[in-house]
Each structure stands twice: as structure tokens, then as C-alpha cells.
């Protein structure tokens, strides 16, 4: 394989390459190789995102990840309430006051 050295890369181009690398979690070299291949027609460009597809903004979980998250959340709901007692007492007083004021 050949090696090339690029010089005088426009700042906007460099920043965009870095941004793509961050988004994909790829090394800069891999991003630059992919972009060159796309520009030369060797590989197809990535399809444009589907409008309204929020996964492109936030990422998406596969089934195993979603299941693990649901299990973790279920485990959290079984934990005792660890709010300080003064906050629990304050909330109870507020609720009692509301009931009294509403006639309930």
C-alpha cells in the first residue's frame, strides 16, 4: 500500500474530518480513506439520514442493549427511597396542606 502526506488542508475540511471521526469513533486515517474512496467512486457514499429519524441524532440501541437498560431500570425501582428524612417530611406536610386547602 502506498503512503501519502497531505499538506495545507483547509481548516474547515480538517474540522469536518475530525467531526466525522468523532461521530463514527474512527481514527482520522480511516475517515480520510473512506472519504477518498467515496470521492473516487470506489465505494458508495453513505445514504442520507431519513427525515425525522431521531436515531441519527442520539444513536440507537440494539435489542440486547435495550433489554439490559430495562433490566437495570427495573432493578433501580426496587431500591429503597434514599431521600433525606427532612425532605420526605416536608413533602408530607405540603401534601397535607394541599388536602386541607382543597377540602379533601
ABEGO torsion letter per residue (X at the ends): XBBBBBBGBBAAAAAAAAAAAAAAGBBAAAAAAAAAAAAAGABBBBBBBBBGBAAAAAEBBBAAAAAAAAAAAAAAAABBBABBAAAAAAAAAAAAAAAAAAGX
